[in-house]
């Protein structure tokens, strides 16, 4: 029986359009999702019994049943009781993805547990089967199982692969002490823009966005056009309510690069085509804002989400 060390990549949005609200409380979305090489490390080892233990080096990450990685292990234990009873699992998470940043840190940790236990317990599940299990845990987990560049629809669980983007860099900025409630962001957007009694507002909104143009730009590898087509509906409610996020986006744009809030925030991203330019952007933002609470990272687009770093018998 092997122990596995996996790298679990963060996720950014290049496009996020909210089509309509659903009776189940979620929303129908059209998103373009992208893996980046900012990644947590997930170490899995057998315990020799029907036990799940979880450890993390970050004080703000729960180390109990509420952690999505723990829930992923519990789901696998429920679905595959024989290997669980024989081996169990010890999970250690080394966080590098910022917590509460809207970068799918919890979801990608869960995906790594699914992938890792599939290997450790020799289950021979396909990516599609793992993605189905991931859909039982959260909307982002199916994407995080495979990663790369994908079009996501439904509440995010229906995925279609797009041509790989692996020659772009991203600068990420997040205020350490700032968080945005995803539920609040979607509920506020629903109230302001999906109110069916306000037909002109809804029609106006639907006419402004077009995911096909982004897909076309990705297909043709037109990096400049991809930058111009960055779009996120949730900016319309988050930026007015969080002036720090709005200013961070504006400062990124002042450097001449394409910038957007990722997901429900508060992380803001800027795209560029070289690490040198990415470093220049990062240095400019540090000078322009000069707030010790602001954290900045440089990352690169990657072809996949979960990678096996090592396997030890």
C-alpha positions in Angstrom: 0.0 0.0 0.0 1.4 3.3 -1.1 1.3 6.8 0.5 0.7 9.6 -1.9 1.6 13.3 -2.1 -0.5 15.3 -4.4 -0.5 18.9 -5.6 -4.0 20.5 -5.7 -4.3 23.6 -8.0 -6.3 26.7 -7.3 -9.0 27.7 -9.7 -9.8 31.1 -11.3 -12.7 32.3 -13.4 -12.1 33.9 -16.7 -15.8 34.3 -17.3 -18.8 34.1 -15.0 -22.4 34.8 -16.2 -25.5 34.2 -14.1 -28.4 33.2 -16.3 -31.2 32.6 -13.9 -32.1 31.5 -10.3 -33.2 27.9 -9.7 -35.8 26.5 -7.4 -33.1 24.6 -5.4 -31.5 27.9 -4.4 -28.6 27.7 -6.8 -28.2 29.6 -10.1 -27.7 28.5 -13.7 -24.3 29.7 -14.7 -22.0 29.9 -17.7 -18.4 30.0 -16.6 -14.9 29.5 -18.1 -12.7 28.0 -15.4 -8.9 27.8 -15.4 -6.4 25.9 -13.2 -3.3 27.7 -12.0 -0.1 26.4 -10.5 -0.7 28.0 -7.1 -1.3 24.7 -5.3 -1.8 23.1 -1.9 0.0 19.9 -1.0 -2.2 17.0 0.1 -0.4 14.0 1.7 -2.4 10.7 2.1 -1.2 7.7 4.0 -2.9 4.5 5.2 -3.7 4.2 8.9 -4.4 0.4 9.0 -8.0 0.7 10.2 -11.4 2.4 9.6 -10.3 5.9 10.7 -10.1 9.3 9.0 -7.6 11.8 10.5 -6.9 15.2 9.1 -4.2 17.8 9.8 -3.5 21.2 8.3 -0.7 23.8 8.8 -3.2 26.7 8.6 -4.9 27.8 11.8 -8.1 29.0 10.0 -8.7 25.7 8.2 -11.0 23.4 10.2 -9.5 20.0 11.0 -12.7 18.1 11.6 -15.7 16.7 9.8 -16.6 20.2 8.5 -13.5 20.3 6.2 -14.4 19.4 2.6 -11.3 17.2 2.3 -12.6 15.2 5.3 -16.1 15.0 3.7 -14.5 13.7 0.5 -12.7 10.9 2.5 -16.0 10.1 4.4 -17.8 9.9 1.1 -15.2 7.5 -0.3 -15.5 5.5 2.9 -19.2 5.2 2.5 -19.0 4.2 -1.1 -16.1 1.8 -0.6 -16.3 0.4 2.9 -14.0 -2.6 2.4 -10.8 -0.7 1.6 -11.7 1.9 4.1 -12.1 -0.7 6.9 -8.7 -2.2 5.9 -6.6 0.9 5.4 -8.4 4.1 6.6 -6.6 7.3 5.7 -4.5 10.1 7.3 -4.8 13.4 5.4 -2.3 16.3 5.8 -2.9 19.6 4.1 -0.1 22.0 3.5 -1.9 25.3 2.5 -0.4 27.6 -0.1 -3.7 28.7 -1.6 -5.0 31.7 0.4 -8.0 30.9 2.6 -11.3 32.5 1.9 -10.1 33.9 -1.4 -12.6 32.4 -3.8 -9.9 30.3 -5.5 -11.6 26.9 -4.7 -9.0 25.9 -2.1 -11.4 23.7 -0.2 -12.8 22.2 -3.4 -9.4 21.3 -4.9 -8.3 19.7 -1.6 -11.4 17.5 -1.7 -10.7 16.6 -5.3 -7.1 15.6 -4.4 -8.5 13.3 -1.7 -10.8 11.7 -4.2 -8.0 11.2 -6.7 -5.5 10.1 -4.0 -7.9 7.5 -2.4 -8.7 6.2 -5.9 -5.0 5.4 -6.2 -4.3 4.4 -2.7 -7.2 2.0 -2.4 -6.7 0.8 -6.0 -10.3 1.5 -7.0 -9.6 2.1 -10.7 -12.4 4.8 -11.0 -12.5 6.9 -14.1 -12.2 10.7 -14.1 -16.0 10.8 -14.9 -16.8 8.6 -11.9 -14.6 10.8 -9.7 -16.3 13.9 -11.0 -19.7 12.5 -10.2 -18.5 11.8 -6.6 -17.2 15.3 -6.5 -20.6 16.7 -7.6 -22.0 15.3 -4.3 -19.6 17.5 -2.4 -19.7 20.9 -4.1 -20.1 22.7 -7.4 -16.4 23.3 -8.0 -15.1 19.8 -7.1 -15.9 18.1 -10.4 -13.8 20.7 -12.2 -11.0 20.4 -9.7 -10.7 16.7 -10.3 -9.5 17.3 -13.8 -8.8 21.0 -14.2 -7.2 22.7 -17.2 -9.4 25.1 -19.2 -13.1 24.3 -19.2 -16.6 25.6 -19.9 -18.9 25.0 -17.0 -22.7 25.2 -17.1 -25.6 24.3 -14.8 -24.5 25.2 -11.3 -21.0 24.4 -12.4 -21.1 20.7 -12.6 -21.6 20.2 -16.4 -18.1 20.5 -17.9 -16.8 20.7 -21.4 -13.0 20.8 -22.1 -11.7 23.8 -24.0 -8.3 24.1 -25.8 -5.6 24.3 -23.1 -4.2 27.7 -22.1 -0.8 27.3 -20.6 1.2 30.3 -21.7 -0.5 33.0 -19.6 0.5 34.3 -16.2 -1.8 35.7 -13.5 -1.1 38.1 -10.7 -3.5 37.6 -7.8 -4.3 40.1 -5.1 -6.3 39.6 -1.9 -6.6 41.5 1.4 -5.7 39.1 4.1 -8.4 40.3 6.5 -11.1 40.7 3.9 -13.7 38.1 2.9 -16.9 38.1 0.8 -19.8 35.7 1.5 -20.5 33.8 -1.7 -24.1 33.3 -0.6 -24.5 37.0 0.0 -23.0 37.8 -3.5 -25.4 35.5 -5.3 -28.4 36.5 -3.3 -27.7 40.2 -3.8 -27.3 39.6 -7.5 -30.5 37.7 -7.7 -32.4 40.4 -5.9 -31.0 43.2 -8.1 -30.7 41.6 -11.5 -32.8 38.5 -11.7 -36.1 40.0 -10.5 -38.5 38.9 -13.2 -40.8 41.7 -12.4 -38.1 44.1 -13.7 -38.1 42.8 -17.3 -36.2 45.7 -18.9 -33.3 45.3 -16.4 -33.1 41.5 -17.0 -33.2 42.0 -20.8 -30.5 44.6 -20.6 -28.3 42.3 -18.5 -28.8 39.4 -20.9 -27.9 41.5 -23.9 -24.6 42.7 -22.4 -22.9 39.3 -22.1 -21.8 36.6 -24.6 -19.8 33.6 -23.5 -19.4 32.4 -27.1 -16.9 35.2 -27.8 -14.7 34.1 -24.9 -14.8 30.5 -26.0 -13.9 31.6 -29.5 -10.9 33.6 -28.2 -9.7 30.6 -26.3 -10.1 28.3 -29.3 -8.0 30.7 -31.4 -5.5 31.2 -28.6 -6.0 35.0 -28.9 -4.5 36.0 -25.5 -5.2 39.7 -26.1 -8.9 39.0 -26.8 -9.2 36.7 -23.8 -8.1 39.6 -21.6 -10.6 42.0 -23.2 -13.4 39.5 -22.7 -12.9 38.8 -19.0 -16.3 39.1 -17.4 -17.8 38.5 -14.0 -21.5 39.3 -13.2 -20.7 39.3 -9.4 -18.5 42.4 -9.8 -21.8 44.3 -10.2 -22.7 43.7 -6.6 -19.4 43.1 -4.9 -17.4 46.1 -6.1 -19.9 48.7 -5.0 -20.0 47.1 -1.5 -16.3 46.5 -1.1 -14.3 49.6 -2.2 -11.0 47.9 -1.4 -11.7 45.3 -4.1 -12.8 47.9 -6.5 -9.6 50.0 -6.0 -7.4 46.9 -6.3 -9.0 46.1 -9.7 -8.6 49.7 -10.8 -4.9 49.7 -9.8 -4.3 46.5 -11.8 -6.0 48.2 -14.8 -3.7 51.2 -14.4 -0.7 49.0 -15.1 -2.2 48.4 -18.6 -3.3 44.8 -18.0 -6.6 43.1 -18.2 -8.1 42.6 -14.7 -11.2 41.1 -13.0 -12.4 39.9 -9.7 -12.4 36.1 -9.6 -15.6 34.3 -8.5 -17.3 36.0 -5.7 -14.1 37.6 -4.6 -12.4 39.2 -2.8 -9.4 38.0 -5.0 -8.6 40.2 -8.0 -6.6 38.8 -10.9 -4.6 40.4 -13.7 -3.5 38.5 -16.9 -0.2 38.9 -18.7 2.0 36.8 -21.0 5.3 36.8 -19.2 6.6 36.3 -15.7 8.7 39.4 -16.1 5.7 41.5 -16.8 3.8 39.8 -14.0 6.6 40.8 -11.5 6.4 44.4 -12.8 2.7 44.5 -12.2 3.1 43.0 -8.7 5.8 45.6 -7.8 3.6 48.4 -9.2 0.6 47.4 -7.1 2.8 47.2 -3.9 3.9 50.8 -4.5 0.5 52.1 -5.5 -1.4 50.6 -2.5 1.3 50.1 0.1 -1.0 48.1 2.5 0.6 45.3 4.5 -2.7 43.6 4.6 -2.6 43.1 0.8 -1.1 39.8 -0.3 0.0 39.3 -3.9 1.0 36.1 -5.8 2.3 35.3 -9.3 1.0 32.1 -10.9 0.9 30.4 -14.3 -2.0 28.7 -16.1 -1.7 24.9 -16.0 -3.1 22.0 -18.0 -4.5 20.0 -15.0 -5.6 20.4 -11.4 -4.4 17.4 -9.4 -0.9 16.1 -9.9 0.8 13.2 -8.1 4.0 14.6 -6.7 5.2 11.3 -5.2 4.2 7.8 -4.2 6.0 5.9 -1.5 5.4 2.3 -0.5 
